[in-house]
Amino acid sequence: MVEVVVSLPISKDNFGSSQESEYVEALAAAAKVAMSSVYVSQVTSLRRSGGSVQITSEIASESLGQAQEVNSRLAQDNLDTQLTARDLPASNSFSARALVSGSGGADPGLPVPPGVGRCGGGFVLL
């Protein structure tokens, strides 16, 4: 999977279900994946940033190789283009990283990169 963390200059109160749907659509378009592959796992208010919201999302992948390919397609300017096309503000910050999933997402035959461990459910970074 690919974990994506983005902050937008919009308050959590103004980031409702329709904005979340637009965000998912924008992230899917930027990553060139199906919307059904994108999941918003957390939305956090960043009070110190004057009314910004931090969105943590996951993009499902079949293997580490696919996650790395998706990750390589993601860039802040590409996401910002997709966000503004959907009347959402451009991002304040952006990060994306490919992770090894421990339960079914990644191919269990794939080598585990140094510093990354597997567990029975989810993922573990060492």
DSSP file (Angstrom, degrees, kcal/mol; ACC not computed):
  #  RESIDUE AA STRUCTURE BP1 BP2  ACC     N-H-->O    O-->H-N    N-H-->O    O-->H-N    TCO  KAPPA ALPHA  PHI   PSI    X-CA   Y-CA   Z-CA
    1    1 A M              0   0    0      0, 0.0    98,-3.4     0, 0.0     2,-0.5   0.000 360.0 360.0 360.0 163.9    0.0    0.0    0.0
    2    2 A V  E     -AB  59  98A   0     57,-2.1    57,-2.4    96,-0.2     2,-0.5  -0.978 360.0-149.9-116.8 126.5    0.9    3.6   -0.3
    3    3 A E  E     -AB  58  97A   0     94,-2.7    94,-2.0    -2,-0.5     2,-0.4  -0.847  15.4-170.4 -95.6 129.9    0.4    5.9    2.7
    4    4 A V  E     -AB  57  96A   0     53,-2.7    53,-3.1    -2,-0.5     2,-0.5  -0.982   7.5-171.1-124.0 128.7   -0.3    9.5    1.7
    5    5 A V  E     +AB  56  95A   0     90,-2.6    90,-1.7    -2,-0.4     2,-0.4  -0.983  14.0 170.4-122.0 122.2   -0.4   12.4    4.2
    6    6 A V  E     -AB  55  94A   0     49,-2.4    49,-3.6    -2,-0.5     2,-0.4  -0.979  21.0-153.1-131.8 139.5   -1.7   15.8    3.0
    7    7 A S  E     -AB  54  93A   0     86,-1.9    85,-3.2    -2,-0.4    86,-1.0  -0.959  13.6-167.5-112.9 137.6   -2.6   19.0    4.8
    8    8 A L  E     -A   53   0A   0     45,-2.6    45,-2.4    -2,-0.4     2,-2.3  -0.932  31.2-117.8-120.6 143.6   -5.1   21.3    3.2
    9    9 A P  S    S+     0   0    0      0, 0.0     2,-0.3     0, 0.0    43,-0.2  -0.422  82.3 101.2 -79.5  67.6   -5.8   24.9    4.3
   10   10 A I  S    S-     0   0    0     -2,-2.3    -2,-0.2    43,-0.1    41,-0.1  -0.986  75.5-110.1-147.4 141.1   -9.4   24.1    5.2
   11   11 A S    >   -     0   0    0     -2,-0.3     3,-0.7     1,-0.1     4,-0.4  -0.339  25.1-118.3 -73.5 156.9  -10.9   23.6    8.7
   12   12 A K  G >  S+     0   0    0     40,-0.3     3,-1.1     1,-0.2    -1,-0.1   0.861 116.2  58.8 -61.4 -35.2  -12.0   20.2    9.8
   13   13 A D  G 3  S+     0   0    0      1,-0.2    -1,-0.2     3,-0.0     3,-0.0   0.811 108.0  46.0 -63.4 -29.6  -15.5   21.6   10.1
   14   14 A N  G <  S+     0   0    0     -3,-0.7     2,-0.9     1,-0.2    -1,-0.2   0.394  94.1  83.1 -94.3   2.6  -15.5   22.5    6.5
   15   15 A F    <   +     0   0    0     -3,-1.1    -1,-0.2    -4,-0.4    -5,-0.0  -0.697  65.9 157.5-106.4  78.5  -14.1   19.2    5.3
   16   16 A G     >  -     0   0    0     -2,-0.9     4,-2.5    -3,-0.0     5,-0.2  -0.051  59.4 -74.8 -90.4-167.2  -17.3   17.2    5.2
   17   17 A S  H  > S+     0   0    0      1,-0.2     4,-2.2     2,-0.2     5,-0.1   0.846 129.5  51.4 -63.9 -35.5  -18.3   14.1    3.3
   18   18 A S  H  > S+     0   0    0      2,-0.2     4,-2.0     1,-0.2    -1,-0.2   0.901 112.0  46.7 -70.5 -37.6  -18.6   15.8   -0.1
   19   19 A Q  H  > S+     0   0    0      2,-0.2     4,-2.5     1,-0.2    -2,-0.2   0.880 111.4  52.5 -68.4 -36.9  -15.1   17.4    0.3
   20   20 A E  H  X S+     0   0    0     -4,-2.5     4,-2.6     2,-0.2    -2,-0.2   0.908 108.8  49.7 -64.3 -40.6  -13.7   14.0    1.4
   21   21 A S  H  X S+     0   0    0     -4,-2.2     4,-2.3     2,-0.2    -2,-0.2   0.907 111.6  48.4 -62.9 -41.5  -15.2   12.4   -1.8
   22   22 A E  H  X S+     0   0    0     -4,-2.0     4,-2.4     2,-0.2    -2,-0.2   0.886 110.9  51.4 -64.8 -38.9  -13.7   15.1   -3.9
   23   23 A Y  H  X S+     0   0    0     -4,-2.5     4,-2.9     2,-0.2     5,-0.2   0.931 109.7  48.9 -63.0 -46.1  -10.3   14.5   -2.2
   24   24 A V  H  X S+     0   0    0     -4,-2.6     4,-2.6     1,-0.2    -2,-0.2   0.916 112.0  49.5 -60.0 -43.6  -10.5   10.8   -2.8
   25   25 A E  H  X S+     0   0    0     -4,-2.3     4,-2.2     2,-0.2    -1,-0.2   0.911 112.4  47.7 -61.7 -42.8  -11.3   11.4   -6.4
   26   26 A A  H  X S+     0   0    0     -4,-2.4     4,-2.5     2,-0.2    -2,-0.2   0.915 113.0  47.5 -65.9 -43.5   -8.4   13.9   -6.8
   27   27 A L  H  X S+     0   0    0     -4,-2.9     4,-2.3     2,-0.2    -2,-0.2   0.909 111.9  50.2 -65.3 -41.9   -5.9   11.5   -5.1
   28   28 A A  H  X>S+     0   0    0     -4,-2.6     5,-2.3    -5,-0.2     4,-1.1   0.913 112.2  47.9 -61.8 -42.6   -7.1    8.6   -7.2
   29   29 A A  H  <5S+     0   0    0     -4,-2.2     3,-0.2     2,-0.2    -2,-0.2   0.910 112.0  49.0 -65.4 -42.0   -6.7   10.7  -10.4
   30   30 A A  H  <5S+     0   0    0     -4,-2.5    -1,-0.2     1,-0.2    -2,-0.2   0.877 117.7  40.7 -64.8 -37.3   -3.2   11.9   -9.3
   31   31 A A  H  <5S-     0   0    0     -4,-2.3    -1,-0.2    -5,-0.2    -2,-0.2   0.583 107.5-127.4 -85.9 -10.8   -2.1    8.3   -8.5
   32   32 A K  T  <5 +     0   0    0     -4,-1.1     2,-0.3     1,-0.2    -3,-0.2   0.940  67.0 123.1  59.4  50.5   -3.9    6.9  -11.6
   33   33 A V  S   <S-     0   0    0     -5,-2.3    -1,-0.2    -6,-0.1     2,-0.1  -0.853  70.3 -84.2-130.3 167.3   -5.8    4.3   -9.6
   34   34 A A    >   -     0   0    0     -2,-0.3     3,-2.0     1,-0.1     4,-0.3  -0.450  35.6-122.3 -69.8 145.4   -9.4    3.4   -9.2
   35   35 A M  G >  S+     0   0    0      1,-0.3     3,-1.8     2,-0.2    -1,-0.1   0.829 111.6  66.3 -56.6 -32.3  -11.3    5.5   -6.5
   36   36 A S  G 3  S+     0   0    0      1,-0.3    -1,-0.3    23,-0.0    24,-0.1   0.645  93.2  61.4 -67.2 -12.9  -12.1    2.2   -4.8
   37   37 A S  G <  S+     0   0    0     -3,-2.0    23,-2.8    22,-0.1     2,-0.5   0.576  90.4  83.6 -85.6 -10.6   -8.4    1.7   -4.1
   38   38 A V  E <   +C   59   0A   0     -3,-1.8     2,-0.4    -4,-0.3    21,-0.2  -0.820  54.8 178.9-103.5 130.9   -8.2    4.9   -2.0
   39   39 A Y  E     -C   58   0A   0     19,-2.7    19,-2.9    -2,-0.5     2,-0.7  -0.996  23.6-141.5-131.8 128.3   -9.2    5.0    1.7
   40   40 A V  E     +C   57   0A   0     -2,-0.4    17,-0.3    17,-0.2     3,-0.1  -0.810  22.6 176.5 -87.7 116.9   -9.1    7.9    4.1
   41   41 A S  E     +     0   0A   0     15,-2.2     2,-0.3    -2,-0.7    16,-0.2   0.730  61.2   9.2 -95.0 -24.5   -8.0    6.6    7.4
   42   42 A Q  E     -C   56   0A   0     14,-1.8    14,-2.9     2,-0.0     2,-0.4  -0.971  48.0-166.0-159.5 140.2   -7.8    9.8    9.5
   43   43 A V  E     -C   55   0A   0     -2,-0.3     2,-0.4    12,-0.2    12,-0.2  -0.989  22.1-177.1-126.5 120.1   -8.7   13.4    9.3
   44   44 A T  E     -C   54   0A   0     10,-2.9    10,-3.4    -2,-0.4     2,-0.4  -0.943  25.4-125.5-124.0 137.9   -7.1   15.6   11.9
   45   45 A S  E     -C   53   0A   0     -2,-0.4     2,-0.8     8,-0.2     8,-0.2  -0.662  14.8-155.1 -79.3 132.3   -7.5   19.3   12.7
   46   46 A L  E > > +C   52   0A   0      6,-3.0     3,-1.5    -2,-0.4     6,-1.2  -0.777  17.4 175.2-107.4  84.5   -4.2   21.2   12.7
   47   47 A R  G > 5S+     0   0    0     -2,-0.8     3,-1.5     1,-0.3     4,-0.2   0.837  74.8  60.4 -62.2 -35.2   -5.0   24.1   15.0
   48   48 A R  G 3 5S+     0   0    0      1,-0.3    -1,-0.3    -3,-0.1    -2,-0.0   0.677  97.8  62.1 -68.6 -13.9   -1.5   25.5   15.0
   49   49 A S  G < 5S-     0   0    0     -3,-1.5    -1,-0.3     3,-0.2    -2,-0.2   0.174 120.2-102.9 -98.1  18.2   -1.8   25.9   11.2
   50   50 A G  T < 5S-     0   0    0     -3,-1.5    -3,-0.2     1,-0.2    -2,-0.1   0.908  89.2 -26.6  67.4  44.1   -4.7   28.4   11.4
   51   51 A G  S   <S+     0   0    0     -5,-0.6     2,-0.2    -4,-0.2    -4,-0.2   0.824  95.5 145.4  91.5  33.8   -7.5   26.1   10.5
   52   52 A S  E     - C   0  46A   0     -6,-1.2    -6,-3.0   -43,-0.2     2,-0.4  -0.627  36.2-142.6 -98.8 163.3   -5.8   23.4    8.4
   53   53 A V  E     -AC   8  45A   0    -45,-2.4   -45,-2.6    -8,-0.2     2,-0.5  -0.968   3.2-146.9-124.8 141.1   -6.7   19.7    8.2
   54   54 A Q  E     -AC   7  44A   0    -10,-3.4   -10,-2.9    -2,-0.4     2,-0.5  -0.939  14.8-163.0-108.1 128.3   -4.3   16.8    7.8
   55   55 A I  E     -AC   6  43A   0    -49,-3.6   -49,-2.4    -2,-0.5     2,-0.5  -0.946   4.6-163.2-116.0 121.8   -5.6   13.8    5.9
   56   56 A T  E     +AC   5  42A   0    -14,-2.9   -15,-2.2    -2,-0.5   -14,-1.8  -0.920  20.4 174.1-104.0 125.5   -4.0   10.4    6.1
   57   57 A S  E     -AC   4  40A   0    -53,-3.1   -53,-2.7    -2,-0.5     2,-0.4  -0.871  21.7-146.9-129.8 159.4   -5.0    8.1    3.3
   58   58 A E  E     -AC   3  39A   0    -19,-2.9   -19,-2.7    -2,-0.3     2,-0.6  -0.987   2.9-156.1-127.5 139.3   -4.0    4.7    2.0
   59   59 A I  E     -AC   2  38A   0    -57,-2.4   -57,-2.1    -2,-0.4   -21,-0.2  -0.970  24.9-131.5-113.9 117.4   -3.9    3.5   -1.6
   60   60 A A        -     0   0    0    -23,-2.8     2,-0.3    -2,-0.6   -23,-0.0  -0.325  28.3-179.7 -67.9 146.7   -4.3   -0.3   -1.8
   61   61 A S        -     0   0    0      1,-0.1     3,-0.1    -2,-0.0    40,-0.1  -0.976  34.2-133.5-144.8 158.3   -1.9   -2.3   -3.9
   62   62 A E  S    S+     0   0    0     -2,-0.3     2,-0.3     1,-0.1    -1,-0.1   0.716  87.4   4.0 -82.8 -23.2   -1.4   -5.9   -4.8
   63   63 A S  S  > S-     0   0    0     43,-0.2     4,-2.3     1,-0.1     5,-0.1  -0.958  75.0-102.3-155.0 166.7    2.4   -5.9   -4.2
   64   64 A L  H  > S+     0   0    0     -2,-0.3     4,-2.6     2,-0.2     5,-0.2   0.894 121.3  55.6 -61.8 -39.6    5.3   -3.9   -3.0
   65   65 A G  H  > S+     0   0    0      1,-0.2     4,-2.0     2,-0.2    -1,-0.2   0.913 108.5  46.5 -59.6 -43.8    6.3   -3.3   -6.7
   66   66 A Q  H  > S+     0   0    0      2,-0.2     4,-2.7     1,-0.2    -1,-0.2   0.899 111.2  52.5 -66.1 -39.7    2.8   -2.0   -7.5
   67   67 A A  H  X S+     0   0    0     -4,-2.3     4,-2.7     1,-0.2    -2,-0.2   0.907 109.7  49.1 -61.7 -41.6    2.9    0.3   -4.4
   68   68 A Q  H  X S+     0   0    0     -4,-2.6     4,-1.9     2,-0.2    -1,-0.2   0.875 110.7  50.7 -65.8 -36.7    6.3    1.6   -5.5
   69   69 A E  H  X S+     0   0    0     -4,-2.0     4,-0.9     2,-0.2    -2,-0.2   0.933 112.5  45.7 -65.5 -46.0    5.0    2.3   -9.0
   70   70 A V  H >X S+     0   0    0     -4,-2.7     3,-1.0     1,-0.2     4,-0.7   0.929 111.7  52.9 -61.3 -45.1    1.9    4.2   -7.6
   71   71 A N  H >< S+     0   0    0     -4,-2.7     3,-1.0     1,-0.3    -1,-0.2   0.868 103.7  56.9 -58.9 -38.0    4.2    6.1   -5.2
   72   72 A S  H 3< S+     0   0    0     -4,-1.9    -1,-0.3     1,-0.2    -2,-0.2   0.747 103.7  54.3 -67.6 -22.4    6.4    7.2   -8.1
   73   73 A R  H << S+     0   0    0     -3,-1.0     2,-0.4    -4,-0.9    -1,-0.2   0.634  90.8  93.0 -84.3 -14.1    3.4    8.7   -9.9
   74   74 A L    <<  +     0   0    0     -3,-1.0     2,-0.3    -4,-0.7    22,-0.1  -0.673  45.0 155.9 -88.7 131.0    2.5   10.9   -6.9
   75   75 A A     >  -     0   0    0     -2,-0.4     4,-2.5     1,-0.1     5,-0.2  -0.983  48.2-119.6-147.0 149.7    3.8   14.4   -6.6
   76   76 A Q  H  > S+     0   0    0     -2,-0.3     4,-3.0     1,-0.2    15,-0.2   0.896 113.2  50.5 -59.8 -42.4    2.5   17.4   -4.8
   77   77 A D  H  > S+     0   0    0      2,-0.2     4,-1.9     1,-0.2    -1,-0.2   0.876 110.9  49.7 -66.1 -35.0    2.0   19.6   -7.9
   78   78 A N  H  > S+     0   0    0      2,-0.2     4,-1.8     1,-0.2    -2,-0.2   0.926 113.4  45.8 -66.6 -45.2    0.1   16.7   -9.6
   79   79 A L  H  X S+     0   0    0     -4,-2.5     4,-2.8     1,-0.2    -2,-0.2   0.924 110.6  54.0 -63.1 -43.6   -2.2   16.3   -6.6
   80   80 A D  H  X S+     0   0    0     -4,-3.0     4,-2.8     1,-0.2     5,-0.3   0.884 105.9  52.9 -59.5 -39.1   -2.7   20.1   -6.3
   81   81 A T  H  X S+     0   0    0     -4,-1.9     4,-1.5     1,-0.2    -1,-0.2   0.923 112.4  44.8 -60.1 -44.3   -3.8   20.2  -10.0
   82   82 A Q  H  X S+     0   0    0     -4,-1.8     4,-0.5     2,-0.2    -2,-0.2   0.882 113.6  50.3 -68.8 -38.3   -6.4   17.5   -9.3
   83   83 A L  H ><>S+     0   0    0     -4,-2.8     5,-2.3     1,-0.2     3,-1.4   0.949 111.6  46.0 -64.4 -49.7   -7.5   19.2   -6.0
   84   84 A T  H ><5S+     0   0    0     -4,-2.8     3,-1.5     1,-0.3    -1,-0.2   0.805 104.6  62.0 -67.9 -27.8   -8.0   22.6   -7.5
   85   85 A A  H 3<5S+     0   0    0     -4,-1.5    -1,-0.3     1,-0.3    -2,-0.2   0.711 107.0  47.2 -66.2 -18.5   -9.9   21.1  -10.5
   86   86 A R  T <<5S-     0   0    0     -3,-1.4    -1,-0.3    -4,-0.5    -2,-0.2   0.068 124.4-103.2-110.2  21.7  -12.4   19.9   -7.9
   87   87 A D  T < 5S+     0   0    0     -3,-1.5    -3,-0.2     1,-0.2    -2,-0.1   0.750  82.2 127.8  61.7  28.0  -12.7   23.3   -6.1
   88   88 A L      < -     0   0    0     -5,-2.3    -1,-0.2    -6,-0.1    -2,-0.2  -0.814  65.1-101.5-103.9 154.3  -10.5   22.1   -3.2
   89   89 A P        -     0   0    0      0, 0.0     3,-0.1     0, 0.0   -79,-0.1  -0.368  39.7 -98.3 -73.1 154.8   -7.5   24.2   -2.1
   90   90 A A        -     0   0    0      1,-0.1   -13,-0.1    -7,-0.1   -10,-0.1  -0.339  52.7 -92.0 -64.5 154.0   -4.0   23.3   -3.1
   91   91 A S        -     0   0    0    -15,-0.2   -83,-0.2   -83,-0.1    -1,-0.1  -0.321  18.4-153.4 -73.9 150.1   -2.1   21.4   -0.3
   92   92 A N  S    S+     0   0    0    -85,-3.2     2,-0.3     1,-0.3   -84,-0.2   0.808  84.6   2.2 -83.3 -37.6    0.1   22.9    2.3
   93   93 A S  E     -B    7   0A   0    -86,-1.0   -86,-1.9     2,-0.0    -1,-0.3  -0.974  64.9-170.2-149.2 160.4    2.2   19.8    2.6
   94   94 A F  E     +B    6   0A   0     -2,-0.3     2,-0.3   -88,-0.2   -88,-0.2  -0.987   7.8 169.4-154.2 136.4    2.4   16.3    1.1
   95   95 A S  E     -B    5   0A   0    -90,-1.7   -90,-2.6    -2,-0.3     2,-0.3  -0.983   4.7-180.0-147.6 147.6    4.2   13.1    1.7
   96   96 A A  E     +B    4   0A   0     -2,-0.3     2,-0.3   -92,-0.2   -92,-0.2  -0.996   3.3 174.1-145.2 141.6    3.8    9.6    0.2
   97   97 A R  E     -B    3   0A   0    -94,-2.0   -94,-2.7    -2,-0.3     2,-0.4  -0.987  30.1-122.4-151.0 141.2    5.5    6.3    0.9
   98   98 A A  E     -B    2   0A   0     -2,-0.3     2,-0.3   -96,-0.2   -96,-0.2  -0.657  34.3-169.7 -80.7 133.8    5.2    2.7   -0.2
   99   99 A L        -     0   0    0    -98,-3.4     2,-0.5    -2,-0.4   -32,-0.1  -0.903  25.5-116.4-124.7 153.0    4.7    0.3    2.6
  100  100 A V        -     0   0    0     -2,-0.3     2,-0.3    24,-0.1    24,-0.2  -0.787  30.1-142.7 -85.5 125.6    4.7   -3.5    2.9
  101  101 A S        -     0   0    0     -2,-0.5     5,-0.5     1,-0.1     3,-0.2  -0.723   5.0-155.5 -88.3 139.7    1.3   -4.7    4.0
  102  102 A G  S    S+     0   0    0     20,-2.8     2,-0.3    -2,-0.3    21,-0.1   0.591  76.4  52.0 -93.5 -10.5    1.4   -7.6    6.4
  103  103 A S  S    S-     0   0    0     19,-0.2    -1,-0.2    15,-0.0    17,-0.1  -0.629 126.5 -47.9-134.5  79.2   -1.9   -9.2    5.8
  104  104 A G  S    S+     0   0    0     -2,-0.3    -2,-0.1     2,-0.3    17,-0.0   0.068 112.3  89.9  95.8 -26.8   -2.9  -10.0    2.3
  105  105 A G  S    S+     0   0    0      2,-0.1     2,-0.2     3,-0.0    -3,-0.1   0.956  85.0  48.1 -72.7 -48.8   -2.0   -6.7    0.5
  106  106 A A  S    S-     0   0    0     -5,-0.5    -2,-0.3   -43,-0.1   -43,-0.2  -0.623  97.8 -99.6 -93.3 151.7    1.6   -7.5   -0.4
  107  107 A D    >   -     0   0    0     -2,-0.2     3,-2.2     1,-0.2   -43,-0.2  -0.549  27.8-142.5 -65.7 120.3    2.8  -10.6   -2.0
  108  108 A P  T 3  S+     0   0    0      0, 0.0    -1,-0.2     0, 0.0   -45,-0.0   0.685  98.0  63.2 -63.8 -15.2    4.2  -12.7    0.8
  109  109 A G  T 3  S+     0   0    0      2,-0.1    -2,-0.1     3,-0.0     3,-0.1   0.537  80.1 106.0 -83.5  -6.7    7.0  -13.9   -1.5
  110  110 A L  S <  S-     0   0    0     -3,-2.2     2,-0.1     1,-0.1    -4,-0.0  -0.458  80.1-108.5 -73.5 143.8    8.4  -10.4   -1.9
  111  111 A P        -     0   0    0      0, 0.0    -1,-0.1     0, 0.0    -2,-0.1  -0.461  31.6-122.9 -67.0 144.6   11.6   -9.6   -0.2
  112  112 A V        -     0   0    0     -2,-0.1     3,-0.1    -3,-0.1     4,-0.1  -0.794  27.1-119.8 -90.7 125.8   11.1   -7.2    2.8
  113  113 A P    >   -     0   0    0      0, 0.0     3,-1.9     0, 0.0   -13,-0.1  -0.246  42.2 -83.7 -61.3 152.1   13.2   -4.0    2.4
  114  114 A P  T 3  S+     0   0    0      0, 0.0     3,-0.1     0, 0.0    12,-0.0  -0.295 117.3  24.1 -55.7 137.9   15.8   -3.4    5.2
  115  115 A G  T 3  S+     0   0    0      1,-0.2    11,-1.9    -3,-0.1     2,-0.5   0.420 101.3 102.3  86.9  -1.3   14.2   -1.7    8.2
  116  116 A V  E <   -D  125   0B   0     -3,-1.9     2,-0.3     9,-0.2    -1,-0.2  -0.962  50.3-170.0-118.6 131.4   10.7   -3.0    7.5
  117  117 A G  E     -D  124   0B   0      7,-1.8     7,-1.1    -2,-0.5     2,-0.3  -0.765  14.2-132.0-115.7 163.3    9.1   -5.9    9.3
  118  118 A R        +     0   0    0     -2,-0.3     2,-0.3     5,-0.1     5,-0.1  -0.786  22.1 179.7-109.0 156.5    6.0   -8.0    8.8
  119  119 A C        -     0   0    0      3,-0.4     3,-0.1    -2,-0.3     5,-0.1  -0.865  45.3 -90.4-143.3 179.7    3.4   -8.9   11.4
  120  120 A G  S    S+     0   0    0     -2,-0.3     2,-0.3     1,-0.2     3,-0.0   0.754 108.9  16.9 -69.2 -25.0    0.2  -10.9   11.4
  121  121 A G  S    S-     0   0    0    -18,-0.0     2,-0.2   -17,-0.0    -1,-0.2  -0.975 119.6 -11.3-150.5 133.1   -2.1   -7.9   10.6
  122  122 A G  S    S-     0   0    0     -2,-0.3   -20,-2.8    -3,-0.1    -3,-0.4  -0.578  92.3 -63.5  81.3-142.5   -1.3   -4.5    9.2
  123  123 A F        -     0   0    0     -2,-0.2     2,-0.4   -22,-0.2    -5,-0.1  -0.968  33.4-151.6-145.3 159.2    2.3   -3.4    8.9
  124  124 A V  E     -D  117   0B   0     -7,-1.1    -7,-1.8    -2,-0.3     2,-0.5  -0.996   4.8-155.4-134.9 128.2    5.2   -2.6   11.2
  125  125 A L  E      D  116   0B   0     -2,-0.4    -9,-0.2    -9,-0.2   -10,-0.1  -0.907 360.0 360.0-100.3 129.0    8.0   -0.2   10.5
  126  126 A L              0   0    0    -11,-1.9   -10,-0.2    -2,-0.5    -1,-0.1   0.405 360.0 360.0-102.6 360.0   11.2   -1.1   12.4
